[in-house]
Amino acid sequence: MAEEILVTPRYLKGKEKEWTELVKRARNDFLTAADHVRVLTQGFDGRPVKELDKRFALWKEEGIIAFRAFENHIGKLGQIAEVYEQAERENRNVTTEN
């Protein structure tokens, strides 16, 4: 038996808000970790430390880009919710006029 899935504008907006906050916290934790590595590498010298610093600098740049793309993707939930709401308004207008 097939399962029913109900998607409402309210549900989409709630998920958008929830996931936006989660991504924001993850991005902040990621950037904090990159900053901590930078501080730690200032107290040590050698090839492993320089490699770690180099890699984290690269990961930080890539992470910023990836988090921005993810945030934009999550933002589409609000756009979808708007389309649903508009369709519902138009559908109500059609049914009330008949």
C-alpha positions, 0 to 999 in steps of 0.5 A: 500500500502506498504511503501518503505524503503531505507537503504544505507551504507551512511544512516547507517554510518550517524545514527551510528555517530549521535547515538554515539554522542547522547549516549556519551552525555547521558553517560556524563550527567549520570556520571555527575549526579552521581558525583553531588550526591556524592558531595551533600552527602558529605555535609549531613549525615543520612540514606536517604543520605547514601541510595542515595549515595549507590544507585547512586554508584550502578547505576553508575556501572550499567550505565557504563556497559549499556552504553558500551553495547549500544555503541557496539550495535550502532557500529554494524551499521558501520559493517552492512554498510561495508557488504552492501558496499562489496555486492554492490562492488561484485554486480557491478563486476558481472554486469560489467563482463556480 
